[in-house]
Amino acid sequence: MKNRGKDYTIPQVDLSVEPQGVSEELKYLYRYTVVDEGTGYLGHPDSCTVNGDEILTFYPEGHGRGKVLAKRSADGGRSYFDAFENPPKSWEKSKETPTVYRLSFTQSDTADKLILICGNPKWWDEKSSVGGFNCSLSDDEGKTFSEFELFFAGKIYPIVAMSSLTKLKENGEFCDKWMGLFHDRDFVNYKTILSFDDNGKMCWSEPEPYFSAYRDIEKSTQMCEVECVRSDGGSGDELMLITRSNSKKVNSLLSFSSDEGKTWSYPVFAPSSINGERHKADYLKDGRLFITFRSIERDGKKVLRYSEKKLRGWYSEGWIAWVGSYDDLKSGGEGDYRIKIAHTYLPGQKNPARAANADTAYCGNVVLSDGTAVTSSYGIFSPEKSKCGKYETDKGKPRRKTFIVSKRINLRDVERLLEEEK
């Protein structure tokens, strides 16, 4: 598959710099809340809501691996505090980025559960990896979590497990099964189905490649970290994959399934407006999608103008959110607009600019009851705080300090800015 880089044509709202004269009620859009400043490198958060609009955010103490840390917000993302006095001991030995999901049961009167998942990849410096993936459950709205339970040790070495976890249907009705997706370091993408037995015990099906029909495309694009979105506000009968093309030589891919992930359509390139990495999608109250991702810009003229490494062929605009409909993506449309959420600083940058540090935009996203989206990510959000740090899993190599921030975004207010710009 060949795909030339193009520029997006929809508007992009920049929330990284507060302009002069902005009204008081819109100033919050330009300001972030620090979730955890840390002392070295913090990264790759994921979030869920509990007890209505409380937010739990989980992240590793290191670059994609390290002890699982957690913060809680009781005020809709305006402030955060330690989530647990005594977190599970097994979380201290985590080897991967944590992901968290709510499990709502429809075929039984089982109360909702939360599930936290961490893979055990075979990183280049971890030949002793046990493999498989670890799961913790909460039955009390995130007050406590169980110790890790390990699945498929030595059989598979997942990376970002589960990049998505999608409730499935049988005979047109939702059932108590969930499809989890992940990949390995050879960019083979796997699915596994979660269910629970009569005693409430977790059961995962044997992981199996699900994109083998397009293995050449999967391998050449380095397809990974796939998001899965259900049509019609999350209630429809079609699933859509949005992939990360890690090669960065082509755009992200879109593929569709009308049989609950058993087969997938021939992949097509996503529009440049949503090209990037680690997409996280949530439906808003008005039925549109709010999708965060790490921007990857491949338009040749833009690369020459903005990139800090022009021969590389791409640059990043950092932490981006895309707003549009499912049908936009299904029909190849660009969507409504993009949002630059906050700036992540490249070495030498003193002020926000078009090009941003790409080490950002794995996000924890939630949508509150009033329709406000709260998104959290990691990065270098201040040039004053870009000093080098060390962390336990870094093998002593210094890296620039990153930390976790959160931002509240109500699209009603973003669209007021768009109107003012016309």
C-alpha angles and dihedrals in degrees: 000000000000124000128172118215115254135183121247116244102200119098121272117210111211112215094169096091125040108226123220115266097023111154118258094244091056099047092090089070090068097045128078133201119229109237095183127349096189124178103262131359124351121171156156107035130190127191145196136180124245132185091011110300103004111119129218116195123189129190141157126258093236144020103319092322140054138080114344111245127189139196131187131211121200095179105057097274098312092116138005137207137178109298099209137029091201112020118187111289092225091064088073091071097048115144101194151035111294120232124192132199140175115237113208116187122217104170096054140027091253112141119242117279132200119221126199116195132192125177128218104223125187097242117190092257097039107071089155095065112142090213126211123081135279126228132195123190133205122199096176105063094273099308089122137005131205123245115269118283114204123223129191097000111190093006102082136011107212126198116204097000112215105013084170135007114195128189109234136218131223120196089354096305130100114258134190095267130102130198114222122196131199140145138221131227091272089060094248107149119217138191129204128181121229121209137150129236125227090275093054095254119150116250123188122189120234107281112251134182109257102183099052092120087070099034094139090056093042091053099041094049091040090232113205148135093044123194118208121207126188117218128243098038092311097309102083133105099245130079126205126201121209110192138198110234097208093187088068088209093108136024126270115282132239123205131172136212129194095180102062096270099311091117134011134210123248104282121251130194118267117234114268090247089074101029111133148079139299099012116199116191131196131171117237126216091264092055097255124125124248106200123180123197146149106271117237111187116196103169106128097221092048092048091054091048103043112015120108087208105038097178091057092076099229144051135190132241087198128223107020136172122203121207122198144096133290088242090056090063094039090055096040094254123152097231130231105296146317130242125212097211102192137337123258112202126238118210109286096017114130097176136029113280139173093267115062139184108277093211093098145064106079091132144197107211132184134169115220126217092261091055097257114143115219113198127183129191143156131245147105099299098169131042088215090059098047096102119134119265138177130227135190099258095044096085089231096300111140118236134177113271117261128185141183123259134176132209133193115219126181110186091213087068095041089055090053086060091049091052091050090053094056 
